[in-house]
């Protein structure tokens, strides 16, 4: 069997990189979809097995034996992780073009590669060609495309378009790239990310898209070319939305470094927006009672991102939020939650907005509180509005402040001893803080 160094790269026009780890159930379909591609140029399927413990490696070796000129299998003696596994091929790859196909996904258009390369050959100013996919969830194919748009064709003219939101970031399965980045090895920023918090920033479809925009345009053709399979063992499954948002926020910071921080403010603004969504997930989990366990990655990454994104100039509040503080708040909210009443203080526009933002369902709410005598005894969102003094009669409660008058409310709670301060969650303040990230 060939090694990477024995490949005659001058004879290979396109490399299909397939990072593999424990995917025995699906890898055959992925490989077959590559072999079914009809092209007038040489394609090499380079499968990098990251020390699989199932039968994946054996399956790949059998395919390589049958198609020695089309398939290259590279095995690791020990598990290295997705980025290091990818780099094994990327560092050596000298083909004119490349793409990545995950072993649990597959192509349905046998002319996809030919169409992509024909376009890129004729349009040298383009470095990326992307189409559309459909998701396969629990073996059921979705009707809608992964990128849900009626636009038939689109051009992204560079990183400015991405930063302005004028880009269609195509899924891994539907993306082909001109090899403008790896001809001279792997960029140092990628190699140095292995084993760090930045690793997740350089192992997916978005980073490939963003990095290539440094060198040219990206084309989007709205055709169905492949299937993105979602299953319980997938790399993106089993993670919380909080974790996912943190990775995306961190990635924007790392992309800025790749662009030598020329667009630092704009990448930072994108990171802030995503981080706000992550912060919403923390409180949402507490209010809805489905708190998620945080990994060391989440804890460390959250703290770093908050320090990077918090506006230290002109912020009168000066109060720093760190993950530990927020985790304690959420855990407090969940303590004996099944025996506690969730009471929301506020009946104004802010309350309505926060109910939607944090997805607080009617069934979760016991009642609302308001100090306005004209509102006491009425209903808000089909729940009773009570007077503040009535809080004393309700045991085992959480009071979530959802009003801009939170300073007065907190003072009143303390002055009249309406409940323990430890059972008060100032959601309005928290949301205002993260809105100013």
C-alpha positions in Angstrom: 0.0 0.0 0.0 1.2 3.5 -0.8 2.2 6.1 1.8 1.4 9.8 1.6 5.0 10.5 0.4 4.6 8.0 -2.4 1.6 9.7 -4.0 2.3 11.2 -7.4 0.6 14.5 -6.6 1.3 15.9 -10.1 -1.1 13.3 -11.4 -3.9 14.1 -8.9 -6.1 17.1 -9.7 -8.5 16.8 -6.7 -8.1 15.2 -3.3 -11.1 14.1 -1.3 -10.1 14.2 2.4 -12.1 11.8 4.6 -11.3 12.1 8.3 -12.4 8.8 9.9 -13.1 7.6 13.4 -15.5 4.8 14.4 -17.9 5.1 11.5 -18.3 1.5 10.4 -22.0 1.9 9.9 -21.8 4.6 7.3 -18.3 4.8 5.8 -19.1 2.4 2.9 -21.9 4.7 1.6 -19.5 7.6 1.8 -16.7 5.9 -0.1 -19.1 4.5 -2.7 -20.4 8.0 -3.4 -16.9 9.2 -4.1 -16.2 6.2 -6.4 -19.4 7.0 -8.3 -18.3 10.5 -9.3 -17.9 10.8 -13.0 -14.8 13.0 -13.8 -12.4 13.4 -16.6 -9.6 14.1 -14.1 -7.8 12.0 -11.4 -9.4 12.0 -8.0 -7.7 10.7 -4.9 -9.7 9.7 -1.9 -7.4 10.1 1.1 -8.9 8.5 4.2 -7.2 9.4 7.5 -8.2 6.9 10.2 -7.7 8.2 13.7 -7.2 4.9 15.5 -10.8 3.6 15.1 -11.7 0.9 17.5 -14.5 -0.5 15.4 -14.2 -2.2 12.0 -13.8 1.1 10.1 -10.1 0.7 9.5 -10.6 -2.8 8.1 -13.4 -1.6 5.8 -11.2 1.1 4.4 -8.2 -1.2 3.9 -10.4 -3.5 1.8 -11.5 -0.6 -0.4 -7.9 0.5 -0.8 -6.9 -3.0 -1.9 -9.5 -2.9 -4.6 -8.9 0.7 -5.7 -5.1 1.3 -5.0 -4.9 4.1 -7.5 -8.0 5.9 -6.2 -7.9 5.4 -2.5 -5.1 6.1 0.1 -5.6 4.9 3.6 -3.5 6.6 6.4 -3.8 5.1 9.9 -2.8 6.6 13.3 -1.4 4.5 16.0 -3.3 6.5 18.6 -6.2 8.9 18.6 -5.1 12.4 17.9 -8.3 14.4 17.5 -10.0 15.7 14.3 -7.7 18.7 13.6 -4.5 16.7 13.9 -6.1 13.9 11.9 -7.0 16.3 9.1 -3.5 17.9 9.1 -1.9 14.6 8.3 -3.2 14.9 4.8 -3.4 18.6 4.4 0.3 19.1 5.2 1.3 16.7 2.4 -1.5 17.4 -0.2 -0.3 19.0 -3.4 -3.3 18.5 -5.6 -4.7 21.6 -7.4 -8.1 21.2 -5.6 -9.4 19.5 -2.5 -12.6 18.9 -0.5 -13.6 17.2 2.6 -16.3 14.5 2.9 -17.1 13.2 6.3 -17.5 9.4 6.5 -21.1 9.6 7.7 -22.2 11.9 4.8 -22.4 11.1 1.1 -22.9 12.6 -2.3 -26.0 12.1 -4.4 -25.0 14.0 -7.5 -22.4 11.9 -9.4 -21.4 15.0 -11.5 -20.8 17.3 -8.5 -17.0 17.2 -8.7 -16.9 17.7 -12.4 -19.2 20.7 -12.3 -17.2 22.2 -9.5 -13.8 21.8 -11.2 -15.1 22.9 -14.5 -16.3 26.2 -13.0 -13.1 26.8 -11.0 -10.9 26.0 -14.0 -12.7 28.6 -16.0 -12.9 31.3 -13.2 -9.5 31.7 -11.6 -10.6 34.5 -9.3 -12.8 32.0 -7.4 -11.2 29.8 -4.7 -14.4 28.1 -3.5 -17.4 26.4 -5.2 -20.3 25.3 -3.0 -23.8 23.8 -3.5 -26.6 22.6 -1.2 -27.3 19.6 0.9 -30.1 18.0 2.7 -30.1 16.7 6.3 -30.8 13.1 7.1 -32.1 12.9 10.7 -32.7 9.5 12.1 -32.7 8.0 8.6 -35.4 10.5 7.5 -34.5 12.9 4.7 -35.6 16.5 5.3 -37.6 18.1 2.5 -35.8 21.5 2.7 -32.2 22.2 1.8 -29.6 22.9 4.4 -29.3 26.4 3.1 -32.9 27.4 2.9 -33.0 30.0 0.1 -34.7 30.5 -3.2 -31.6 32.2 -4.7 -30.3 30.0 -7.5 -26.7 31.5 -7.7 -24.6 33.8 -5.5 -21.1 35.2 -5.4 -19.3 36.1 -2.2 -16.6 38.6 -3.2 -14.4 38.2 -0.2 -14.1 38.5 3.6 -15.9 41.9 3.5 -19.1 40.1 2.2 -18.8 37.5 5.0 -18.4 40.2 7.7 -21.4 42.0 6.3 -23.5 38.8 6.3 -23.6 38.6 2.5 -22.3 35.0 2.2 -23.6 31.5 1.9 -21.3 29.3 4.0 -21.9 25.9 2.4 -21.8 22.7 4.3 -18.6 20.5 4.2 -20.4 17.9 2.0 -21.1 20.6 -0.7 -17.8 22.5 -0.8 -14.9 22.3 -3.1 -11.7 24.5 -2.8 -8.8 25.6 -4.9 -5.7 24.5 -2.9 -4.3 28.0 -2.3 -3.7 27.5 1.5 -1.9 24.1 1.8 0.4 24.0 -1.2 3.2 25.1 1.1 2.1 23.2 4.2 -0.4 24.0 7.0 -0.6 27.6 8.2 1.0 27.9 11.7 -2.2 29.2 13.2 -3.8 25.8 12.5 -0.9 23.7 13.8 -0.6 25.8 16.9 -4.3 25.3 17.6 -4.0 21.6 18.2 -4.8 20.8 21.8 -5.9 24.3 22.6 -9.2 26.2 23.0 -8.8 27.3 19.4 -8.7 23.8 18.0 -12.5 23.7 17.2 -12.1 26.9 15.2 -10.1 25.1 12.5 -11.7 21.8 11.9 -15.0 22.6 10.2 -16.7 24.0 7.1 -16.9 27.6 8.3 -13.1 28.0 8.9 -12.3 26.6 5.5 -14.7 29.0 3.8 -13.5 32.0 5.8 -9.8 31.3 5.3 -10.2 30.8 1.6 -11.9 34.2 1.2 -8.6 35.7 1.9 -7.5 34.6 -1.5 -10.5 35.0 -3.7 -14.3 34.7 -4.3 -16.7 32.0 -3.4 -19.4 30.7 -5.7 -22.8 29.2 -4.5 -24.9 27.2 -6.9 -28.2 26.1 -5.3 -28.3 22.5 -6.3 -28.7 19.4 -4.2 -25.4 17.4 -4.3 -25.1 15.6 -1.0 -26.6 14.4 2.3 -25.5 15.6 5.8 -26.3 12.8 8.2 -27.2 13.7 11.7 -27.0 10.8 14.2 -26.2 10.2 17.9 -22.5 9.5 17.3 -21.9 12.5 15.0 -19.3 15.1 16.1 -21.9 17.9 16.3 -24.4 15.8 18.2 -24.5 15.4 22.0 -23.3 19.0 22.5 -25.3 21.7 24.2 -26.3 24.9 22.3 -24.2 26.8 24.8 -21.1 24.8 23.9 -21.9 25.2 20.2 -22.3 29.0 20.5 -19.1 29.3 22.5 -17.2 27.4 19.8 -18.6 29.7 17.1 -17.9 32.9 19.1 -14.3 31.7 19.7 -13.9 30.9 16.0 -14.6 34.5 15.0 -11.8 35.7 17.3 -9.4 33.1 15.7 -10.5 34.0 12.2 -9.5 37.6 13.0 -6.0 36.4 13.9 -5.8 34.6 10.6 -6.5 37.9 8.9 -3.8 39.6 11.0 -6.5 41.4 13.0 -7.1 43.8 10.1 -10.8 43.3 10.6 -10.5 42.9 14.4 -13.5 45.1 15.4 -15.8 43.5 12.9 -14.9 39.9 13.8 -15.2 40.9 17.5 -18.7 42.3 16.9 -19.7 39.0 15.3 -18.2 37.2 18.3 -20.2 39.4 20.7 -23.5 38.6 19.0 -22.9 34.9 19.2 -21.6 35.1 22.8 -24.8 36.9 23.8 -26.8 34.0 22.4 -24.6 31.7 24.5 -25.3 33.7 27.6 -29.1 33.5 26.9 -28.7 29.7 26.9 -27.3 29.7 30.4 -30.3 31.4 31.9 -32.7 29.6 29.6 -31.4 26.3 30.9 -32.0 27.4 34.5 -35.5 28.8 34.0 -36.6 25.8 32.0 -35.0 23.4 34.4 -32.7 21.6 32.0 -29.3 22.7 33.3 -26.4 21.2 31.3 -23.0 20.1 32.6 -20.1 22.3 31.5 -16.9 20.9 30.3 -13.5 22.4 31.2 -13.4 23.7 27.6 -16.7 25.6 28.2 -15.6 27.0 31.5 -12.2 28.3 30.2 -13.5 29.5 26.9 -16.4 31.4 28.4 -14.2 33.3 30.8 -11.7 34.2 28.1 -14.5 35.3 25.7 -16.2 37.4 28.3 -12.9 39.2 29.0 -12.3 39.8 25.3 -15.8 40.9 24.5 -16.8 43.0 27.6 -16.6 46.7 26.9 -14.2 48.0 29.5 -14.6 51.6 28.2 -17.7 53.6 29.1 -19.4 50.7 30.9 -20.7 52.3 34.1 -21.6 49.0 35.6 -18.0 47.8 35.7 -19.2 44.5 37.0 -17.5 41.5 35.5 -19.5 38.4 34.7 -17.6 35.1 34.8 -18.8 31.6 34.2 -18.5 30.7 37.9 -21.0 33.4 38.9 -23.5 32.4 36.3 -23.2 28.7 37.0 -24.0 29.3 40.7 -27.0 31.4 39.7 -28.4 28.7 37.5 -27.7 25.9 40.0 -29.4 28.0 42.7 -32.4 28.4 40.4 -32.6 24.7 39.9 -32.2 23.6 43.5 -35.4 21.7 44.5 -37.0 23.2 41.5 -39.8 20.7 41.4 -40.9 22.0 44.9 -40.6 25.7 44.0 -42.8 28.3 42.3 -41.4 30.4 39.4 -42.7 33.9 39.9 -41.9 36.7 37.4 -41.8 40.3 38.6 -43.0 42.6 35.8 -45.9 42.9 33.3 -44.6 45.4 30.8 -42.9 45.3 27.4 -39.7 44.1 28.8 -41.4 41.1 30.4 -43.0 40.1 27.1 -39.6 40.4 25.3 -37.8 38.4 27.9 -40.5 35.7 27.9 -39.8 35.2 24.2 -36.0 35.6 24.4 -35.6 33.0 27.1 -38.5 30.7 25.9 -40.3 30.7 29.2 -43.4 28.6 28.8 -46.7 29.4 30.4 -46.8 26.1 32.3 -43.5 27.0 34.0 -45.0 30.2 35.5 -46.9 30.3 38.8 -47.9 34.0 38.7 -46.6 37.5 38.0 -45.9 40.4 40.5 -46.4 44.1 39.9 -46.4 47.1 42.3 -49.0 49.0 40.2 -52.3 48.8 42.1 -54.2 49.0 38.7 -52.6 45.7 37.6 -52.9 43.7 40.8 -55.7 41.2 40.5 -55.7 41.2 36.7 -54.0 38.6 34.4 -50.9 38.8 32.3 -50.2 36.0 29.8 -53.1 34.2 31.3 -51.5 34.2 34.7 -52.6 36.0 37.9 -50.9 39.2 38.9 -50.3 39.5 42.6 -49.2 42.3 44.9 -45.6 42.2 46.2 -46.8 41.7 49.8 -48.4 38.4 48.7 -44.9 36.9 48.0 -44.6 36.4 51.8 -47.4 33.9 51.6 -45.8 31.8 49.0 -43.1 29.4 50.1 -40.4 27.7 48.1 -40.3 30.3 45.3 -37.9 31.8 42.8 -38.5 35.5 41.9 -37.2 36.5 38.5 -37.1 40.2 37.9 -38.1 41.2 34.4 -38.5 44.9 34.8 -36.3 47.9 34.1 -37.2 49.1 37.6 -35.1 46.4 39.1 -33.2 48.7 41.5 -36.4 49.7 43.2 -37.7 46.2 43.2 -34.5 44.8 44.8 -34.7 47.6 47.5 -38.4 46.8 48.1 -37.7 43.0 48.4 -35.0 43.7 51.0 -36.9 46.4 52.9 -40.1 44.5 53.2 -38.4 41.1 53.5 -40.6 39.7 50.7 -38.2 36.8 50.1 -34.6 35.8 50.4 -32.2 37.7 48.1 -30.6 34.4 47.2 -33.9 33.4 45.6 -34.0 36.5 43.3 -32.7 36.3 39.7 -32.3 39.7 38.1 -32.9 38.6 34.5 -33.5 42.1 33.2 -30.1 43.3 34.4 -28.4 40.2 33.1 -30.0 40.6 29.7 -29.1 44.3 29.5 -25.5 43.4 30.4 -25.1 40.9 27.7 -26.9 43.1 25.2 -24.0 45.6 25.7 -21.3 43.0 25.0 
